[in-house]
Amino acid sequence: MKKIAILAAVAIAAISCSNGSKADEAVTGDAQEVQAVVEATEYTVAEGSYLKWRGFKTYVASEHIGTIGVQSGTFAMAGDQLVGGTVTMDMNSITDVDIEDEGKRGDLEGHLKSDAFFYVDSFPTAVFEIVEVREEATDATPYVVVGNLTIRGITNSIEFPANVFVEEGSVRLEAPAFSIDRTKWNVKYHDSDDATIAETLKEDLIDHSIELTINVVATNA
């Protein structure tokens, strides 16, 4: 079975945002073993799928939002149950949508792609691989998705509440906004041991949280 990469993504994402309310942080841990899925139908993630991101500054009410495109992905369905999958995100596609000035928008996007953050020259993709989808009794999000998120070559497991909508020939994975701590994937200006004063100040001004929102559709057509 082909792997299914969702990322978001996490997120994964942009980073210059506000002192406003932030979504709950996803449960994060060591990478988990992914079991092979048998007797499942493969659904291909639709072209044009993407994740939304939101980032914050630490001490002032300032934020940015944008998108990350999904490069490829599949979902494994056993009947009407999502049981596996992989979503690969194109980190070169990171886009800001709230800055009107083209030059300033380009500066932010370039900064996010640089080695200070997602380092897309060396790590052009991020991957989310589903480990488990379990039911939990809440009306808005009846499932919890557990998976391995790889960013900048570093893999951690995350879990977040989600909904899965199954219709004839298609499945949609929808996760309301959740946050991840970018430093757990080495998305930061520096390593503390060799940081300059300027790097430390820059790092302190940017919140460690990145919000991600997932809405990915796959079909078996």
N, C-alpha and C positions, 0 to 999 in steps of 0.2 A: 504494500500500500504506500502510496506517496504520502509524504508528511504534509501537514497543514500548518501554514504559518500565518498567525494573526498578528500581527503586531499592530502593537501598537503599540503596541505599539504598542507594551507598551509597549508606549508609548512609548514612540517615544519621543522626541519632542523639543519644544522650544522653551526658552527659559528667560523671560524677563517680564515679571508680572507684579501682582499687587499684594497689599496687606489685607485684602478682602478674604471672605470665607473660602476655604479650600475643601475639596472632596476628601473623604476618608482615605487613608493610605492603604494600599493593597497589602495583604499579608505576604511577606517576603521571606524566603529561606534558601537553603542549598538546592542546587539543581536536582531534580528527581528523575528516576528511571522511567522511561516511556515504554509501556507494554505494546507489543505488536497487536494490531487490530485485525481480526479475521471475520469473514462473512459480513462485510460492511460494504455499502454502496458509496462510491466516491463522488463528491460534488466539487466542481471547480469554482473557485472564487471569481466573481464577475469582474470584467475589466472596468476600471474606473473606481473601484472600491478604495476607501481611504480612512484614516483615523484622524480625529481632531485632537489638538494639543492646546494646552494653556500653561503659561509660565508666569512667574511672579518675581518682583523685586522684594527685598526683605523689609526695608524700613519705610517705604513710601507706597502710596496707593497707585501702583503702576503695574500693568500687565500687558501681555501680548497673546494672541491666539492665532492658530493656523492649522494646517493639515499636513499629513504624511501619506503619500500614495502607497497602495499595496501593489507590489510587483507581481506576486503570484501566490497561490495558495489552494488548498483543498480541505474539505471537511469529510470525515468518515461518518456515515449514518447507518445505524442498525435499526431498521424500521423508522420510527419517528424520533429516535434518540441520537443526539450528537455524542459520539464516542471517541473521536480523535480528530486530528488535523494539524495542519501547519500553515502559518501565514507569514510570508516574507515581505518586509517593507523596504521600499527604495528610499534610503536616507538622503540621496541626492535630491529627492523631490520635496524636501522640507520647504514649506511655504508659509509666510505670514499673510494674514488677511485683514489686519486691522490698521496697518500703517498706510496712509494714502500717498505719502511722498515716495516716489519710486526709488530714489537714491537711498533714503533712510531704510526703506524696506529691504533693499538689496544688501545694505550693510549688515542688518540683523541676520538675514538668511545666510550670508557668507560667514558670519561669526559662528552661527550654529553648526555650520558644516566644517569648521576649522578644527584643528587638533585640540583646541581649548574645550571643545564640547564633543560632537559626535564623530569627528575625525573621518569624514566620509571618503577621503582619498585612500585610507587604509581599510576602512570598514564600511563599504558602500551599502550594506544591507543590515537589517535587524530582523530577528526571527522569533516568533512565538509558536511553541509546539504544545499542543494540548496533551496533558497527562490524564486528566479526569474531569468529568462533568457530573456533579452530584446534585440531587434535588434538595432544596431547603424550602421550608414552608413560609414564604412571604408572597404577598399578592403581586407586588411590582416586579420583583426579580426572583422567580422560583428556583433558580439554579445558582450554583457556585462553580466557576470554571477555574481549574488548577492547571498551570502550565509552566514551561520553561521559557523565559524571556532572555534572549541573547542580544546584547548591545556592546559595541566596541570589543567583541570577542569574549566578553564576560557573560556567563550564564547564571541566573538566579531563578528560583521558582517564585511565582506570584499566584495569588488567588483573589478573585473578585466576583461580586454578584453580577448576574447576567440573566438575560431572557433569550430563549431560542424559539423562533417562529418557523414552523414547518408548513409549507403549502405544496401543492402538487408541482413537483419538479424543481423546488427551490427551498433553501433554508437560510434563515437570517440570524446571525449572532449579534445581539445588541447588549452593550454594557454601559450603564450610566457612568458619569464621570467618576474616576477613581484616581488616586495619585500614587506615584512611585518616588522614591528617594534616588535622585540621579547619581549621587556619589557612590552608590552600591554597584554601579556599572562604570565607575571611573569617568563619569561625565562631569569634569570639573577643570578649573584653570591649572591646577598644579597638584603635585604630591606634597604633603605638608613638610616633609623633610628638606626639600630644596626650594621652597617657595620664597619668592621675593616679597618685599612689603607691598608692592603694587599688586601682585597676584593675590596675596592674602586679602587685601581690601576689596578687590573685584569679586573674589569668591564670596566674601561676607555679604556683599550687596545683593547677591542673587539667591533667592530661596532655593533650597535643595529639592523642593517638591515640583514635580511636573504632573499636570493632570492629563489624563487620556480618556477619550470617549470612543467606543467601538461600535460601528454599525456596518457589518460586512455581510454581503449576500453571496451565496454560492448556488449554482444550478447543476443539474445532471443532464442537461440537454446536449 
